[in-house]
Amino acid sequence: MKDDNRIIKEVEWHQINTKEEEDLRGKIKFRKKNRRYIFIKICKGMIFVLIAAFSGGITGGYIASKIYSNEMNTNNSSSFQSDNTSKNTNNSINPITKVAGAVSQCVVGINNSNDSILGDESSSYSGSGIIFKSDGYIVTNYHVIKDTSRHLVKLSNGKDSKPLNASVVGYDAMSDLAVLKVDSANLPAAVFGDSSKVQVGDTAIAIGNPLGEEFSGSVTAGIISAINRKIRIQDPSTGITTTYNVFQTDAAINPGNSGGALCNESGEVIGINSLKIGANENVEGMGFAISINEAKKIINSIMKNGRVIRPYLGIQLENYISEDKKIKGVLIKQVKDNTGAARAGIKVDDIMVEFDSVKLESKSELQDIMDRHKVGDIIPCKVIRNGKTVKFSVKLSERPPSDS
């Protein structure tokens, strides 16, 4: 058969280089795979350690903070009372105590006499004053020094201190304020505050010398009962009424307290106590003080001119309303010679119905307008004379001094 006749050839054998075979086996990616496996294992181990450390740190910190917090609370609760006791012992939290200590040294006693020589034994301190400049300037009430020629000031640095002679720089009877000067330096001076910021209910601390030297530096406290109380003081020589803003307080202001300081919780002087202003009230629990903003203007004028310069019309007047109530204004009762009103041509029985382009209904309104002007200003006005309206221009002169 054909198949049986196949020729079978012997296959040739070749020798294989075992070294090459080993090299081929060694280059199989077996070793590379083994290194990567080890690297991954190491990374996993490191990550596990980091997670364990981080978790342990958080847990430990939380436990430690809780323990520390509990210990601190325990320590604070045990030492709270002793710490507060120590603080209260060293630093008083009472504002009245702080104000009294700071301001009392700025408040002086004032004694007056008409004698040329006034001995200490006959001293009777009739009022108080406030040092407002360290070189010896003192503000007080005018009625404290009125009708006397000799004034002694007793400082607050002890009963054995020698009283100082004081001279009168100037005064203003209308506002009941006066300024004195003693020959001394480096005196403790009070700080004037801003009375426009005072509100009803604020703490009010009055410091003065009620009933004489024995009670010098007395302190009473209360609240501000009312602000911008309108006190109207009439000048008897002119009939002109001047309006002042004052504080009402329930802090006791007794005889001798006049001219003393009314302070706020910060130790700032917000008012000057005045018994005269409240004299007509005569009600217990009602004290009055001239607001410091009003007082500062008056003090500055006294320091500059020795008096307060106020504008002046030169008329005496009264409120007027016609029977049919159609005409309201002020009736001219008197015209002073050589005044702005006289020179302008205003006459008795004229009815002034308009002043400075403002329709008048009362003499207090006229005075309020006057207070906004100064000496020398020329003010337009209208009067009704014999049923006709007449226009005038009035040049304001200076109000003459008076002892109201």
C-alpha atoms as a printed R data frame, in Angstrom:
    type eleno elety resid chain resno       x       y       z
1   ATOM     1    CA   MET     A     1   0.000   0.000   0.000
2   ATOM     2    CA   LYS     A     2   0.916   3.489  -0.573
3   ATOM     3    CA   ASP     A     3   0.724   4.416   3.035
4   ATOM     4    CA   ASP     A     4   2.872   1.610   4.054
5   ATOM     5    CA   ASN     A     5   5.499   2.821   1.734
6   ATOM     6    CA   ARG     A     6   5.927   6.147   3.584
7   ATOM     7    CA   ILE     A     7   9.480   7.113   4.107
8   ATOM     8    CA   ILE     A     8  10.193   7.805   7.689
9   ATOM     9    CA   LYS     A     9  12.985  10.178   8.241
10  ATOM    10    CA   GLU     A    10  14.763  10.427  11.439
11  ATOM    11    CA   VAL     A    11  14.324  13.731  13.221
12  ATOM    12    CA   GLU     A    12  17.398  15.665  13.936
13  ATOM    13    CA   TRP     A    13  18.128  16.387  17.588
14  ATOM    14    CA   HIS     A    14  19.683  19.543  18.743
15  ATOM    15    CA   GLN     A    15  21.172  20.182  22.110
16  ATOM    16    CA   ILE     A    16  19.466  22.898  24.175
17  ATOM    17    CA   ASN     A    17  21.632  25.291  26.110
18  ATOM    18    CA   THR     A    18  20.472  24.839  29.668
19  ATOM    19    CA   LYS     A    19  22.043  28.122  30.695
20  ATOM    20    CA   GLU     A    20  19.892  29.968  28.201
21  ATOM    21    CA   GLU     A    21  16.923  28.017  29.481
22  ATOM    22    CA   GLU     A    22  17.663  29.074  33.000
23  ATOM    23    CA   ASP     A    23  18.094  32.647  31.848
24  ATOM    24    CA   LEU     A    24  14.757  32.488  30.107
25  ATOM    25    CA   ARG     A    25  13.102  31.175  33.230
26  ATOM    26    CA   GLY     A    26  14.745  33.852  35.323
27  ATOM    27    CA   LYS     A    27  13.379  36.574  33.148
28  ATOM    28    CA   ILE     A    28   9.807  35.517  33.684
29  ATOM    29    CA   LYS     A    29   7.891  38.328  35.441
30  ATOM    30    CA   PHE     A    30   7.751  36.197  38.537
31  ATOM    31    CA   ARG     A    31  10.236  38.318  40.504
32  ATOM    32    CA   LYS     A    32   8.630  41.609  39.430
33  ATOM    33    CA   LYS     A    33   5.286  40.329  40.565
34  ATOM    34    CA   ASN     A    34   6.745  39.313  43.917
35  ATOM    35    CA   ARG     A    35   8.242  42.795  44.569
36  ATOM    36    CA   ARG     A    36   4.972  44.540  43.855
37  ATOM    37    CA   TYR     A    37   3.174  42.203  46.163
38  ATOM    38    CA   ILE     A    38   5.595  42.963  48.986
39  ATOM    39    CA   PHE     A    39   5.319  46.721  48.356
40  ATOM    40    CA   ILE     A    40   1.496  46.567  48.523
41  ATOM    41    CA   LYS     A    41   1.664  44.601  51.760
42  ATOM    42    CA   ILE     A    42   4.002  47.148  53.268
43  ATOM    43    CA   CYS     A    43   1.730  50.053  52.233
44  ATOM    44    CA   LYS     A    44  -1.311  48.342  53.693
45  ATOM    45    CA   GLY     A    45   0.547  47.829  56.922
46  ATOM    46    CA   MET     A    46   1.622  51.454  57.120
47  ATOM    47    CA   ILE     A    47  -1.929  52.665  56.415
48  ATOM    48    CA   PHE     A    48  -3.291  50.422  59.139
49  ATOM    49    CA   VAL     A    49  -0.747  51.755  61.618
50  ATOM    50    CA   LEU     A    50  -1.572  55.378  60.709
51  ATOM    51    CA   ILE     A    51  -5.327  54.772  61.061
52  ATOM    52    CA   ALA     A    52  -4.811  53.074  64.377
53  ATOM    53    CA   ALA     A    53  -2.569  55.901  65.642
54  ATOM    54    CA   PHE     A    54  -4.991  58.609  64.476
55  ATOM    55    CA   SER     A    55  -7.984  56.868  66.050
56  ATOM    56    CA   GLY     A    56  -6.077  56.330  69.251
57  ATOM    57    CA   GLY     A    57  -5.013  59.971  69.355
58  ATOM    58    CA   ILE     A    58  -8.587  61.231  68.983
59  ATOM    59    CA   THR     A    59  -9.894  58.846  71.591
60  ATOM    60    CA   GLY     A    60  -7.115  59.697  74.012
61  ATOM    61    CA   GLY     A    61  -7.532  63.433  73.505
62  ATOM    62    CA   TYR     A    62 -11.275  63.241  74.128
63  ATOM    63    CA   ILE     A    63 -10.809  61.244  77.315
64  ATOM    64    CA   ALA     A    64  -8.049  63.567  78.522
65  ATOM    65    CA   SER     A    65 -10.124  66.704  77.825
66  ATOM    66    CA   LYS     A    66 -13.083  65.298  79.717
67  ATOM    67    CA   ILE     A    67 -10.929  64.489  82.713
68  ATOM    68    CA   TYR     A    68  -9.248  67.934  82.585
69  ATOM    69    CA   SER     A    69 -12.609  69.680  82.253
70  ATOM    70    CA   ASN     A    70 -14.006  67.841  85.258
71  ATOM    71    CA   GLU     A    71 -10.946  68.716  87.313
72  ATOM    72    CA   MET     A    72 -11.136  72.380  86.290
73  ATOM    73    CA   ASN     A    73 -14.816  72.575  87.178
74  ATOM    74    CA   THR     A    74 -14.084  71.050  90.527
75  ATOM    75    CA   ASN     A    75 -11.210  73.460  91.175
76  ATOM    76    CA   ASN     A    76 -13.197  76.488  89.984
77  ATOM    77    CA   SER     A    77 -16.192  75.651  92.128
78  ATOM    78    CA   SER     A    78 -14.000  75.198  95.176
79  ATOM    79    CA   SER     A    79 -12.042  78.425  94.639
80  ATOM    80    CA   PHE     A    80 -14.824  80.659  93.228
81  ATOM    81    CA   GLN     A    81 -15.900  82.037  96.557
82  ATOM    82    CA   SER     A    82 -12.384  82.761  97.770
83  ATOM    83    CA   ASP     A    83 -11.401  84.431  94.471
84  ATOM    84    CA   ASN     A    84 -14.455  86.682  94.501
85  ATOM    85    CA   THR     A    85 -13.875  87.542  98.114
86  ATOM    86    CA   SER     A    86 -10.317  88.577  97.257
87  ATOM    87    CA   LYS     A    87 -11.448  90.705  94.309
88  ATOM    88    CA   ASN     A    88 -14.160  92.413  96.344
89  ATOM    89    CA   THR     A    89 -11.664  93.130  99.073
90  ATOM    90    CA   ASN     A    90  -9.139  94.761  96.757
91  ATOM    91    CA   ASN     A    91 -11.407  96.500  94.217
92  ATOM    92    CA   SER     A    92 -14.855  97.764  95.167
93  ATOM    93    CA   ILE     A    93 -17.470  97.241  92.488
94  ATOM    94    CA   ASN     A    94 -19.681 100.008  93.906
95  ATOM    95    CA   PRO     A    95 -19.554 102.952  91.480
96  ATOM    96    CA   ILE     A    96 -20.735 105.379  94.161
97  ATOM    97    CA   THR     A    97 -17.713 104.524  96.284
98  ATOM    98    CA   LYS     A    98 -15.358 105.150  93.359
99  ATOM    99    CA   VAL     A    99 -17.011 108.460  92.446
100 ATOM   100    CA   ALA     A   100 -17.020 109.668  96.034
101 ATOM   101    CA   GLY     A   101 -13.313 108.957  96.392
102 ATOM   102    CA   ALA     A   102 -12.390 110.650  93.114
103 ATOM   103    CA   VAL     A   103 -14.658 113.704  93.127
104 ATOM   104    CA   SER     A   104 -14.810 114.609  96.833
105 ATOM   105    CA   GLN     A   105 -11.281 115.974  96.663
106 ATOM   106    CA   CYS     A   106 -12.460 118.427  93.961
107 ATOM   107    CA   VAL     A   107 -15.329 119.780  96.093
108 ATOM   108    CA   VAL     A   108 -14.573 122.614  98.527
109 ATOM   109    CA   GLY     A   109 -16.385 124.405 101.323
110 ATOM   110    CA   ILE     A   110 -16.981 128.160 101.043
111 ATOM   111    CA   ASN     A   111 -17.340 130.587 103.942
112 ATOM   112    CA   ASN     A   112 -18.283 134.234 103.552
113 ATOM   113    CA   SER     A   113 -18.229 137.363 105.646
114 ATOM   114    CA   ASN     A   114 -18.336 141.121 105.357
115 ATOM   115    CA   ASP     A   115 -15.638 141.447 108.025
116 ATOM   116    CA   SER     A   116 -12.109 142.422 107.026
117 ATOM   117    CA   ILE     A   117 -10.753 139.606 109.188
118 ATOM   118    CA   LEU     A   118 -12.414 136.240 109.452
119 ATOM   119    CA   GLY     A   119 -11.019 133.829 111.990
120 ATOM   120    CA   ASP     A   120 -11.313 130.067 111.808
121 ATOM   121    CA   GLU     A   121 -13.279 129.929 115.048
122 ATOM   122    CA   SER     A   122 -16.110 131.996 113.563
123 ATOM   123    CA   SER     A   123 -16.229 129.983 110.343
124 ATOM   124    CA   SER     A   124 -19.658 128.928 109.159
125 ATOM   125    CA   TYR     A   125 -19.458 127.225 105.784
126 ATOM   126    CA   SER     A   126 -22.429 128.395 103.807
127 ATOM   127    CA   GLY     A   127 -21.955 126.496 100.572
128 ATOM   128    CA   SER     A   128 -19.847 124.345  98.315
129 ATOM   129    CA   GLY     A   129 -17.796 124.797  95.180
130 ATOM   130    CA   ILE     A   130 -16.135 122.694  92.486
131 ATOM   131    CA   ILE     A   131 -12.505 123.059  91.421
132 ATOM   132    CA   PHE     A   132 -12.615 122.960  87.617
133 ATOM   133    CA   LYS     A   133  -9.071 124.160  86.864
134 ATOM   134    CA   SER     A   134  -6.014 122.957  88.741
135 ATOM   135    CA   ASP     A   135  -4.604 126.491  89.077
136 ATOM   136    CA   GLY     A   136  -7.327 127.478  91.524
137 ATOM   137    CA   TYR     A   137 -10.548 128.263  89.616
138 ATOM   138    CA   ILE     A   138 -13.751 127.282  91.423
139 ATOM   139    CA   VAL     A   139 -17.403 127.440  90.334
140 ATOM   140    CA   THR     A   140 -20.195 127.857  92.870
141 ATOM   141    CA   ASN     A   141 -23.702 129.296  93.146
142 ATOM   142    CA   TYR     A   142 -23.971 133.059  93.133
143 ATOM   143    CA   HIS     A   143 -26.329 133.078  96.128
144 ATOM   144    CA   VAL     A   144 -23.563 131.366  98.140
145 ATOM   145    CA   ILE     A   145 -21.352 134.489  97.918
146 ATOM   146    CA   LYS     A   146 -24.014 137.151  97.346
147 ATOM   147    CA   ASP     A   147 -23.849 140.307  99.519
148 ATOM   148    CA   THR     A   148 -20.525 139.326 101.091
149 ATOM   149    CA   SER     A   149 -17.066 140.787 100.576
150 ATOM   150    CA   ARG     A   150 -14.732 138.140 101.987
151 ATOM   151    CA   HIS     A   151 -14.625 134.501 100.887
152 ATOM   152    CA   LEU     A   152 -12.657 131.625 102.362
153 ATOM   153    CA   VAL     A   153 -12.261 128.283 100.613
154 ATOM   154    CA   LYS     A   154 -11.610 125.111 102.575
155 ATOM   155    CA   LEU     A   155 -10.040 122.278 100.609
156 ATOM   156    CA   SER     A   156 -10.989 118.676 101.253
157 ATOM   157    CA   ASN     A   157  -7.497 117.549 102.351
158 ATOM   158    CA   GLY     A   158  -8.222 117.446 106.068
159 ATOM   159    CA   LYS     A   159  -9.694 119.611 108.807
160 ATOM   160    CA   ASP     A   160  -6.284 120.980 109.756
161 ATOM   161    CA   SER     A   161  -5.701 122.549 106.342
162 ATOM   162    CA   LYS     A   162  -5.688 126.335 106.328
163 ATOM   163    CA   PRO     A   163  -8.560 128.034 104.435
164 ATOM   164    CA   LEU     A   164  -7.545 129.980 101.361
165 ATOM   165    CA   ASN     A   165  -8.639 133.502 100.499
166 ATOM   166    CA   ALA     A   166 -10.671 133.626  97.292
167 ATOM   167    CA   SER     A   167 -11.362 136.488  94.914
168 ATOM   168    CA   VAL     A   168 -14.454 136.791  92.722
169 ATOM   169    CA   VAL     A   169 -13.655 136.443  89.022
170 ATOM   170    CA   GLY     A   170 -17.236 137.185  88.059
171 ATOM   171    CA   TYR     A   171 -20.820 136.093  88.539
172 ATOM   172    CA   ASP     A   172 -24.161 135.792  86.796
173 ATOM   173    CA   ALA     A   173 -27.185 136.460  88.982
174 ATOM   174    CA   MET     A   174 -29.643 135.145  86.406
175 ATOM   175    CA   SER     A   175 -28.146 131.660  86.252
176 ATOM   176    CA   ASP     A   176 -27.062 131.721  89.921
177 ATOM   177    CA   LEU     A   177 -23.438 130.926  89.073
178 ATOM   178    CA   ALA     A   178 -20.153 132.533  90.144
179 ATOM   179    CA   VAL     A   179 -16.456 131.829  89.604
180 ATOM   180    CA   LEU     A   180 -13.845 132.224  92.371
181 ATOM   181    CA   LYS     A   181 -10.049 132.082  92.253
182 ATOM   182    CA   VAL     A   182  -7.643 130.965  94.982
183 ATOM   183    CA   ASP     A   183  -3.898 131.416  94.854
184 ATOM   184    CA   SER     A   184  -2.859 127.776  94.614
185 ATOM   185    CA   ALA     A   185  -1.575 125.302  92.048
186 ATOM   186    CA   ASN     A   186  -1.756 121.595  91.227
187 ATOM   187    CA   LEU     A   187  -5.196 121.252  92.763
188 ATOM   188    CA   PRO     A   188  -7.367 118.228  91.882
189 ATOM   189    CA   ALA     A   189  -9.768 119.366  89.173
190 ATOM   190    CA   ALA     A   190 -13.146 117.836  88.355
191 ATOM   191    CA   VAL     A   191 -13.996 116.537  84.891
192 ATOM   192    CA   PHE     A   192 -17.057 118.089  83.255
193 ATOM   193    CA   GLY     A   193 -19.202 115.600  81.352
194 ATOM   194    CA   ASP     A   194 -21.822 115.990  78.629
195 ATOM   195    CA   SER     A   195 -25.231 116.546  80.201
196 ATOM   196    CA   SER     A   196 -26.991 115.995  76.854
197 ATOM   197    CA   LYS     A   197 -26.282 112.268  77.270
198 ATOM   198    CA   VAL     A   198 -28.017 112.038  80.650
199 ATOM   199    CA   GLN     A   199 -31.225 109.986  80.724
200 ATOM   200    CA   VAL     A   200 -34.027 109.587  83.225
201 ATOM   201    CA   GLY     A   201 -33.138 106.752  85.591
202 ATOM   202    CA   ASP     A   202 -29.371 107.316  85.433
203 ATOM   203    CA   THR     A   203 -27.528 107.222  88.734
204 ATOM   204    CA   ALA     A   204 -27.060 110.672  90.291
205 ATOM   205    CA   ILE     A   205 -24.430 111.272  92.980
206 ATOM   206    CA   ALA     A   206 -24.463 114.607  94.847
207 ATOM   207    CA   ILE     A   207 -21.334 115.710  96.702
208 ATOM   208    CA   GLY     A   208 -21.127 118.796  98.894
209 ATOM   209    CA   ASN     A   209 -20.813 120.253 102.382
210 ATOM   210    CA   PRO     A   210 -24.285 120.279 103.930
211 ATOM   211    CA   LEU     A   211 -24.627 121.966 107.313
212 ATOM   212    CA   GLY     A   212 -21.038 123.167 107.445
213 ATOM   213    CA   GLU     A   213 -17.494 121.868 107.688
214 ATOM   214    CA   GLU     A   214 -18.369 119.040 110.053
215 ATOM   215    CA   PHE     A   215 -20.234 117.329 107.231
216 ATOM   216    CA   SER     A   216 -17.854 118.256 104.411
217 ATOM   217    CA   GLY     A   217 -17.591 115.825 101.540
218 ATOM   218    CA   SER     A   218 -21.021 114.335 102.221
219 ATOM   219    CA   VAL     A   219 -22.348 112.063  99.494
220 ATOM   220    CA   THR     A   220 -25.973 111.358  98.641
221 ATOM   221    CA   ALA     A   221 -27.159 109.216  95.770
222 ATOM   222    CA   GLY     A   222 -30.303 108.643  93.797
223 ATOM   223    CA   ILE     A   223 -31.433 108.791  90.201
224 ATOM   224    CA   ILE     A   224 -32.129 111.444  87.603
225 ATOM   225    CA   SER     A   225 -35.881 111.979  87.992
226 ATOM   226    CA   ALA     A   226 -36.292 114.344  85.041
227 ATOM   227    CA   ILE     A   227 -34.165 116.034  82.404
228 ATOM   228    CA   ASN     A   228 -34.560 119.384  80.667
229 ATOM   229    CA   ARG     A   229 -36.756 120.776  83.388
230 ATOM   230    CA   LYS     A   230 -37.462 124.369  82.363
231 ATOM   231    CA   ILE     A   231 -36.714 126.804  85.163
232 ATOM   232    CA   ARG     A   232 -37.629 130.384  84.321
233 ATOM   233    CA   ILE     A   233 -35.937 133.167  86.280
234 ATOM   234    CA   GLN     A   234 -37.218 136.690  85.867
235 ATOM   235    CA   ASP     A   235 -34.973 139.724  85.982
236 ATOM   236    CA   PRO     A   236 -36.908 142.202  88.173
237 ATOM   237    CA   SER     A   237 -35.194 145.205  86.614
238 ATOM   238    CA   THR     A   238 -36.269 144.343  83.073
239 ATOM   239    CA   GLY     A   239 -39.123 141.881  83.433
240 ATOM   240    CA   ILE     A   240 -37.277 139.552  81.062
241 ATOM   241    CA   THR     A   241 -37.470 135.882  81.993
242 ATOM   242    CA   THR     A   242 -34.558 133.601  81.171
243 ATOM   243    CA   THR     A   243 -35.089 129.860  80.804
244 ATOM   244    CA   TYR     A   244 -32.554 127.306  82.029
245 ATOM   245    CA   ASN     A   245 -32.398 123.560  81.613
246 ATOM   246    CA   VAL     A   246 -31.932 121.779  84.923
247 ATOM   247    CA   PHE     A   247 -31.927 118.207  86.197
248 ATOM   248    CA   GLN     A   248 -34.353 116.984  88.793
249 ATOM   249    CA   THR     A   249 -33.017 114.299  91.120
250 ATOM   250    CA   ASP     A   250 -34.136 112.502  94.242
251 ATOM   251    CA   ALA     A   251 -30.587 112.624  95.630
252 ATOM   252    CA   ALA     A   252 -30.767 114.801  98.750
253 ATOM   253    CA   ILE     A   253 -29.505 118.364  98.158
254 ATOM   254    CA   ASN     A   254 -29.456 120.155 101.505
255 ATOM   255    CA   PRO     A   255 -28.402 123.653 102.619
256 ATOM   256    CA   GLY     A   256 -24.655 123.807 102.095
257 ATOM   257    CA   ASN     A   257 -24.833 121.454  99.116
258 ATOM   258    CA   SER     A   258 -25.442 124.439  96.844
259 ATOM   259    CA   GLY     A   259 -22.565 124.825  94.418
260 ATOM   260    CA   GLY     A   260 -21.514 121.206  94.840
261 ATOM   261    CA   ALA     A   261 -21.254 118.534  92.177
262 ATOM   262    CA   LEU     A   262 -23.880 116.266  90.718
263 ATOM   263    CA   CYS     A   263 -22.024 113.353  89.107
264 ATOM   264    CA   ASN     A   264 -22.699 110.308  86.970
265 ATOM   265    CA   GLU     A   265 -21.319 106.818  87.562
266 ATOM   266    CA   SER     A   266 -18.129 107.686  85.667
267 ATOM   267    CA   GLY     A   267 -17.279 110.480  88.092
268 ATOM   268    CA   GLU     A   268 -18.022 113.237  85.564
269 ATOM   269    CA   VAL     A   269 -19.792 116.370  86.766
270 ATOM   270    CA   ILE     A   270 -23.136 116.564  84.945
271 ATOM   271    CA   GLY     A   271 -24.682 119.338  87.017
272 ATOM   272    CA   ILE     A   272 -24.092 121.991  89.669
273 ATOM   273    CA   ASN     A   273 -26.394 121.605  92.648
274 ATOM   274    CA   SER     A   274 -28.578 124.623  93.380
275 ATOM   275    CA   LEU     A   275 -30.922 124.824  96.327
276 ATOM   276    CA   LYS     A   276 -32.169 128.217  95.162
277 ATOM   277    CA   ILE     A   277 -33.599 126.811  91.926
278 ATOM   278    CA   GLY     A   278 -35.763 124.346  93.844
279 ATOM   279    CA   ALA     A   279 -36.630 126.757  96.651
280 ATOM   280    CA   ASN     A   280 -40.124 127.390  95.314
281 ATOM   281    CA   GLU     A   281 -40.796 123.655  95.071
282 ATOM   282    CA   ASN     A   282 -40.093 122.857  98.726
283 ATOM   283    CA   VAL     A   283 -40.892 119.205  98.161
284 ATOM   284    CA   GLU     A   284 -38.915 116.427  99.803
285 ATOM   285    CA   GLY     A   285 -37.147 114.170  97.331
286 ATOM   286    CA   MET     A   286 -36.880 116.865  94.663
287 ATOM   287    CA   GLY     A   287 -33.429 118.348  94.151
288 ATOM   288    CA   PHE     A   288 -32.271 120.444  91.212
289 ATOM   289    CA   ALA     A   289 -28.969 121.005  89.477
290 ATOM   290    CA   ILE     A   290 -27.985 123.314  86.641
291 ATOM   291    CA   SER     A   291 -26.990 121.084  83.736
292 ATOM   292    CA   ILE     A   292 -23.258 121.260  83.099
293 ATOM   293    CA   ASN     A   293 -23.706 122.109  79.411
294 ATOM   294    CA   GLU     A   294 -25.645 125.238  80.450
295 ATOM   295    CA   ALA     A   295 -23.078 125.974  83.147
296 ATOM   296    CA   LYS     A   296 -20.067 125.609  80.823
297 ATOM   297    CA   LYS     A   297 -21.301 128.384  78.535
298 ATOM   298    CA   ILE     A   298 -21.814 130.689  81.506
299 ATOM   299    CA   ILE     A   299 -18.463 129.776  83.093
300 ATOM   300    CA   ASN     A   300 -16.620 130.426  79.829
301 ATOM   301    CA   SER     A   301 -18.260 133.833  79.484
302 ATOM   302    CA   ILE     A   302 -17.388 134.746  83.076
303 ATOM   303    CA   MET     A   303 -13.791 133.623  82.573
304 ATOM   304    CA   LYS     A   304 -13.525 135.713  79.405
305 ATOM   305    CA   ASN     A   305 -15.519 138.838  80.304
306 ATOM   306    CA   GLY     A   306 -16.126 138.694  84.044
307 ATOM   307    CA   ARG     A   307 -19.847 138.478  83.326
308 ATOM   308    CA   VAL     A   308 -22.336 136.891  80.961
309 ATOM   309    CA   ILE     A   309 -23.131 139.070  77.942
310 ATOM   310    CA   ARG     A   310 -26.758 138.654  76.922
311 ATOM   311    CA   PRO     A   311 -28.706 140.399  74.157
312 ATOM   312    CA   TYR     A   312 -31.263 142.962  75.270
313 ATOM   313    CA   LEU     A   313 -34.324 144.573  73.690
314 ATOM   314    CA   GLY     A   314 -35.012 147.148  76.379
315 ATOM   315    CA   ILE     A   315 -38.700 146.465  76.960
316 ATOM   316    CA   GLN     A   316 -40.971 145.158  79.697
317 ATOM   317    CA   LEU     A   317 -43.879 143.119  78.436
318 ATOM   318    CA   GLU     A   318 -46.681 140.722  79.237
319 ATOM   319    CA   ASN     A   319 -48.574 138.071  77.315
320 ATOM   320    CA   TYR     A   320 -51.481 139.285  75.195
321 ATOM   321    CA   ILE     A   321 -54.560 137.655  73.638
322 ATOM   322    CA   SER     A   322 -57.338 139.726  72.068
323 ATOM   323    CA   GLU     A   323 -60.937 139.205  73.167
324 ATOM   324    CA   ASP     A   324 -61.801 137.437  69.944
325 ATOM   325    CA   LYS     A   325 -58.551 135.429  70.307
326 ATOM   326    CA   LYS     A   326 -57.519 136.347  66.786
327 ATOM   327    CA   ILE     A   327 -54.437 138.271  67.897
328 ATOM   328    CA   LYS     A   328 -51.763 136.734  70.089
329 ATOM   329    CA   GLY     A   329 -48.416 138.211  71.070
330 ATOM   330    CA   VAL     A   330 -46.784 140.315  73.781
331 ATOM   331    CA   LEU     A   331 -47.948 143.713  74.990
332 ATOM   332    CA   ILE     A   332 -45.223 146.354  75.440
333 ATOM   333    CA   LYS     A   333 -45.611 147.816  78.946
334 ATOM   334    CA   GLN     A   334 -42.392 149.858  79.076
335 ATOM   335    CA   VAL     A   335 -39.576 150.885  76.743
336 ATOM   336    CA   LYS     A   336 -36.185 151.665  78.280
337 ATOM   337    CA   ASP     A   337 -34.366 154.766  77.056
338 ATOM   338    CA   ASN     A   338 -31.265 154.378  74.884
339 ATOM   339    CA   THR     A   339 -32.014 150.739  74.009
340 ATOM   340    CA   GLY     A   340 -32.500 148.979  70.716
341 ATOM   341    CA   ALA     A   341 -36.277 148.993  71.032
342 ATOM   342    CA   ALA     A   342 -36.402 152.748  71.773
343 ATOM   343    CA   ARG     A   343 -34.067 153.594  68.891
344 ATOM   344    CA   ALA     A   344 -36.107 151.426  66.509
345 ATOM   345    CA   GLY     A   345 -39.319 153.341  67.370
346 ATOM   346    CA   ILE     A   346 -41.219 150.726  69.383
347 ATOM   347    CA   LYS     A   347 -43.687 152.327  71.828
348 ATOM   348    CA   VAL     A   348 -45.721 151.445  74.910
349 ATOM   349    CA   ASP     A   349 -49.001 149.608  74.119
350 ATOM   350    CA   ASP     A   350 -47.597 148.182  70.879
351 ATOM   351    CA   ILE     A   351 -48.452 144.496  70.486
352 ATOM   352    CA   MET     A   352 -45.492 142.521  69.151
353 ATOM   353    CA   VAL     A   353 -46.851 139.646  67.106
354 ATOM   354    CA   GLU     A   354 -43.759 138.537  65.202
355 ATOM   355    CA   PHE     A   355 -40.056 138.495  66.029
356 ATOM   356    CA   ASP     A   356 -37.297 137.205  63.765
357 ATOM   357    CA   SER     A   357 -39.985 135.913  61.355
358 ATOM   358    CA   VAL     A   358 -41.546 133.795  64.126
359 ATOM   359    CA   LYS     A   359 -45.146 134.403  65.200
360 ATOM   360    CA   LEU     A   360 -45.277 135.078  68.931
361 ATOM   361    CA   GLU     A   361 -47.769 133.708  71.421
362 ATOM   362    CA   SER     A   362 -45.937 134.397  74.694
363 ATOM   363    CA   LYS     A   363 -43.019 136.365  76.147
364 ATOM   364    CA   SER     A   364 -41.172 133.112  76.892
365 ATOM   365    CA   GLU     A   365 -41.087 132.435  73.140
366 ATOM   366    CA   LEU     A   366 -39.619 135.879  72.584
367 ATOM   367    CA   GLN     A   367 -36.896 135.184  75.140
368 ATOM   368    CA   ASP     A   368 -36.092 131.803  73.596
369 ATOM   369    CA   ILE     A   369 -35.518 133.532  70.251
370 ATOM   370    CA   MET     A   370 -33.385 136.196  71.943
371 ATOM   371    CA   ASP     A   371 -31.180 133.514  73.492
372 ATOM   372    CA   ARG     A   372 -30.257 132.304  70.011
373 ATOM   373    CA   HIS     A   373 -28.822 135.695  69.088
374 ATOM   374    CA   LYS     A   374 -25.945 137.856  70.256
375 ATOM   375    CA   VAL     A   375 -25.389 141.507  71.017
376 ATOM   376    CA   GLY     A   376 -25.318 143.575  67.804
377 ATOM   377    CA   ASP     A   377 -27.674 141.359  65.801
378 ATOM   378    CA   ILE     A   378 -30.418 143.219  63.902
379 ATOM   379    CA   ILE     A   379 -33.778 141.452  64.192
380 ATOM   380    CA   PRO     A   380 -36.927 142.165  62.146
381 ATOM   381    CA   CYS     A   381 -40.195 142.330  64.044
382 ATOM   382    CA   LYS     A   382 -43.854 143.256  63.551
383 ATOM   383    CA   VAL     A   383 -46.145 145.056  65.960
384 ATOM   384    CA   ILE     A   384 -49.815 146.026  65.836
385 ATOM   385    CA   ARG     A   385 -50.304 149.707  66.624
386 ATOM   386    CA   ASN     A   386 -53.802 151.163  66.563
387 ATOM   387    CA   GLY     A   387 -55.026 148.201  64.563
388 ATOM   388    CA   LYS     A   388 -52.325 148.449  61.903
389 ATOM   389    CA   THR     A   389 -49.257 146.258  61.375
390 ATOM   390    CA   VAL     A   390 -45.951 148.121  61.583
391 ATOM   391    CA   LYS     A   391 -42.531 146.615  60.785
392 ATOM   392    CA   PHE     A   392 -39.326 147.438  62.665
393 ATOM   393    CA   SER     A   393 -35.678 146.342  62.725
394 ATOM   394    CA   VAL     A   394 -34.223 146.213  66.231
395 ATOM   395    CA   LYS     A   395 -30.500 146.145  66.997
396 ATOM   396    CA   LEU     A   396 -29.865 144.110  70.137
397 ATOM   397    CA   SER     A   397 -27.837 145.799  72.874
398 ATOM   398    CA   GLU     A   398 -26.213 144.292  75.960
399 ATOM   399    CA   ARG     A   399 -28.405 143.531  78.924
400 ATOM   400    CA   PRO     A   400 -27.317 145.587  81.943
401 ATOM   401    CA   PRO     A   401 -26.099 143.652  85.008
402 ATOM   402    CA   SER     A   402 -28.639 143.032  87.732
403 ATOM   403    CA   ASP     A   403 -28.878 141.235  91.049
404 ATOM   404    CA   SER     A   404 -32.007 139.157  90.622
